[in-house]
Amino acid sequence: MDTPKREIAATAARLVVEEGLEYGPAKRRALRDLGLSARTALPNNDDVEAEVREYIELFCADTQPVELHALRMLALEWMERMAVFRPHLGGAVWHGTATRLSDIYIQLFCDDSKSAEIALIDHHVDYEPRMVTGFHGEHVEALSVHAPSRALGEEIGVHLLVYDLDDLRGALRPDAQGRTPRGDLPALRRLIEREKDK
């Protein structure tokens, strides 16, 4: 990685950890903060994630594991509530780089795209529908909820991304680093169990 890309990745990582920005906005803001041209080549997300891990290790090693555990427990709660829609956890909470400022991203795979929304209405859950970028770069409907975390003493953004059932086939293809990009309920439970053993 060349020097400008490394600087952008490091600055973006700080913004991700300290301000809870997503990778895309963090990279664009890093460009601006560093006074670089908008045409400057940006680092990829894997490079930013590597810097995020390093930043957490250096500055948040005492607090981040506890915050990550609280977020995974909240994700588990929501995945259990939405179990009928084959939920899969992705993003920083799945990959282990989340802090209390991170949102939770759960992908639902539905026979009928409106069924998840109807389930939230039936359970009197306030949500905000929005469009977000999906795992293939396409626009996907997300049902966003502010969920209280007792462990963290604050509300956390939980985004339920609604996919067709057919999309589940490609959902577990390994990412560029060979990792499983998301996990279902049993996988999340195993992850939480392994955390306990550490």
C-alpha positions as CSV (number, residue, x, y, z in Angstrom):
1,M,0.0,0.0,0.0
2,D,1.5,3.4,-1.0
3,T,1.9,6.2,1.5
4,P,-1.3,8.3,0.7
5,K,-3.4,5.1,0.8
6,R,-1.9,4.1,4.2
7,E,-2.5,7.6,5.6
8,I,-6.1,7.5,4.4
9,A,-6.6,4.0,5.8
10,A,-5.2,5.0,9.2
11,T,-7.2,8.3,9.4
12,A,-10.4,6.5,8.3
13,A,-9.8,3.8,10.9
14,R,-9.6,6.4,13.6
15,L,-12.9,7.9,12.4
16,V,-14.5,4.4,12.3
17,V,-13.5,3.7,15.9
18,E,-13.9,7.1,17.5
19,E,-16.9,8.4,15.6
20,G,-18.7,5.2,14.5
21,L,-18.5,6.1,10.8
22,E,-18.9,3.4,8.1
23,Y,-15.9,2.7,5.9
24,G,-17.1,4.6,2.8
25,P,-17.8,7.9,4.6
26,A,-14.7,7.5,6.8
27,K,-12.5,7.2,3.7
28,R,-14.0,10.3,2.1
29,R,-13.7,12.3,5.3
30,A,-10.1,11.1,5.7
31,L,-9.4,12.5,2.2
32,R,-10.8,15.9,3.3
33,D,-9.1,15.9,6.7
34,L,-5.7,15.1,5.1
35,G,-6.2,17.8,2.4
36,L,-5.9,15.4,-0.4
37,S,-7.5,15.7,-3.8
38,A,-10.9,14.0,-4.3
39,R,-9.2,12.1,-7.2
40,T,-6.7,10.4,-4.8
41,A,-7.0,6.6,-4.9
42,L,-8.7,5.2,-1.8
43,P,-7.6,2.1,0.1
44,N,-9.9,-0.9,0.0
45,N,-12.0,-1.9,2.9
46,D,-9.7,-4.7,3.9
47,D,-6.9,-2.2,4.3
48,V,-9.1,0.0,6.5
49,E,-10.2,-3.0,8.5
50,A,-6.5,-3.9,9.2
51,E,-5.9,-0.4,10.4
52,V,-9.1,-0.5,12.6
53,R,-7.8,-3.7,14.2
54,E,-4.5,-2.1,14.9
55,Y,-6.1,1.1,16.3
56,I,-8.3,-1.0,18.6
57,E,-5.3,-3.0,19.8
58,L,-3.4,0.2,20.6
59,F,-6.1,2.4,22.1
60,C,-9.2,0.3,23.0
61,A,-7.8,-3.1,24.1
62,D,-9.4,-2.7,27.6
63,T,-12.9,-1.6,26.5
64,Q,-13.5,-3.0,23.0
65,P,-13.9,-6.7,23.9
66,V,-16.7,-5.9,26.4
67,E,-18.4,-3.6,24.0
68,L,-18.2,-6.1,21.2
69,H,-19.7,-8.8,23.5
70,A,-22.6,-6.5,24.4
71,L,-23.3,-5.8,20.7
72,R,-23.1,-9.5,19.8
73,M,-25.6,-10.3,22.6
74,L,-28.0,-7.6,21.3
75,A,-27.6,-9.0,17.8
76,L,-28.4,-12.5,19.1
77,E,-31.5,-11.1,20.7
78,W,-32.7,-9.6,17.4
79,M,-31.7,-12.7,15.4
80,E,-33.8,-14.8,17.7
81,R,-36.7,-12.5,17.4
82,M,-36.5,-12.6,13.6
83,A,-35.4,-16.3,13.4
84,V,-38.1,-17.2,10.9
85,F,-36.4,-15.0,8.3
86,R,-33.1,-16.9,8.4
87,P,-31.1,-14.0,9.9
88,H,-27.3,-13.7,9.3
89,L,-25.1,-11.2,11.1
90,G,-22.5,-9.3,9.1
91,G,-20.3,-6.2,9.4
92,A,-18.0,-5.2,12.2
93,V,-20.0,-7.0,14.9
94,W,-19.5,-10.3,13.1
95,H,-15.9,-9.6,12.2
96,G,-15.0,-8.5,15.7
97,T,-14.0,-4.9,15.0
98,A,-17.1,-3.2,16.5
99,T,-17.2,-0.7,19.4
100,R,-20.1,0.8,21.2
101,L,-20.4,3.3,18.3
102,S,-21.0,0.6,15.7
103,D,-24.3,-0.3,14.3
104,I,-25.5,-3.9,14.0
105,Y,-26.3,-5.3,10.5
106,I,-28.5,-8.3,10.2
107,Q,-29.5,-9.7,6.8
108,L,-32.9,-11.4,6.6
109,F,-33.7,-13.8,3.7
110,C,-37.5,-13.7,3.1
111,D,-39.9,-15.6,0.9
112,D,-41.9,-12.3,0.8
113,S,-40.1,-9.0,1.1
114,K,-42.9,-7.4,3.1
115,S,-43.1,-10.2,5.7
116,A,-40.3,-8.9,7.9
117,E,-41.9,-5.4,7.9
118,I,-45.2,-7.0,8.9
119,A,-43.5,-8.9,11.7
120,L,-42.1,-5.7,13.2
121,I,-45.6,-4.0,12.9
122,D,-47.2,-7.0,14.6
123,H,-44.7,-6.7,17.5
124,H,-45.3,-2.9,17.7
125,V,-41.6,-2.2,16.9
126,D,-40.9,1.3,15.6
127,Y,-38.7,1.2,12.6
128,E,-37.6,3.4,9.8
129,P,-37.4,2.0,6.2
130,R,-34.4,3.1,4.2
131,M,-32.3,1.9,1.3
132,V,-28.7,0.8,2.0
133,T,-25.9,-0.8,-0.1
134,G,-26.2,-4.6,0.0
135,F,-23.4,-7.2,-0.1
136,H,-23.3,-7.2,-3.9
137,G,-23.2,-3.4,-4.1
138,E,-26.9,-3.2,-5.0
139,H,-29.6,-1.2,-3.1
140,V,-31.4,-3.2,-0.5
141,E,-34.3,-2.2,1.8
142,A,-33.3,-1.9,5.5
143,L,-35.6,-1.7,8.4
144,S,-33.7,0.4,11.0
145,V,-34.5,0.2,14.7
146,H,-33.1,1.9,17.8
147,A,-32.6,-0.9,20.2
148,P,-31.6,-0.4,23.8
149,S,-28.5,-2.2,25.1
150,R,-28.7,-2.6,28.8
151,A,-25.1,-3.6,28.9
152,L,-23.9,-0.4,27.2
153,G,-26.6,1.8,28.7
154,E,-27.5,3.3,25.3
155,E,-29.5,2.8,22.1
156,I,-27.8,0.9,19.2
157,G,-28.8,1.1,15.6
158,V,-30.0,-2.3,14.4
159,H,-30.4,-2.5,10.6
160,L,-32.4,-5.5,9.3
161,L,-31.5,-5.8,5.6
162,V,-34.3,-7.5,3.6
163,Y,-33.1,-10.0,0.9
164,D,-34.9,-12.5,-1.3
165,L,-34.6,-16.1,-0.1
166,D,-32.6,-16.9,-3.4
167,D,-29.9,-14.5,-2.2
168,L,-29.0,-16.8,0.6
169,R,-27.1,-19.1,-1.8
170,G,-24.4,-16.5,-2.4
171,A,-24.4,-15.1,1.1
172,L,-21.8,-17.4,2.6
173,R,-19.2,-17.3,-0.2
174,P,-15.9,-16.5,1.4
175,D,-14.6,-12.9,1.1
176,A,-11.3,-11.8,-0.4
177,Q,-9.5,-12.9,2.8
178,G,-11.2,-16.3,2.8
179,R,-13.4,-15.5,5.8
180,T,-17.1,-16.3,6.1
181,P,-18.6,-12.8,5.5
182,R,-21.6,-13.4,7.8
183,G,-23.0,-15.9,10.2
184,D,-26.4,-17.4,11.1
185,L,-27.8,-17.9,14.6
186,P,-25.8,-21.1,15.4
187,A,-22.6,-19.5,14.1
188,L,-23.1,-16.4,16.3
189,R,-23.8,-18.6,19.4
190,R,-20.5,-20.5,18.7
191,L,-18.7,-17.1,18.4
192,I,-20.1,-15.9,21.8
193,E,-19.2,-19.3,23.4
194,R,-15.6,-19.0,22.1
195,E,-15.4,-15.4,23.6
196,K,-16.3,-16.8,27.0
197,D,-13.5,-19.4,26.8
198,K,-10.9,-16.7,26.2
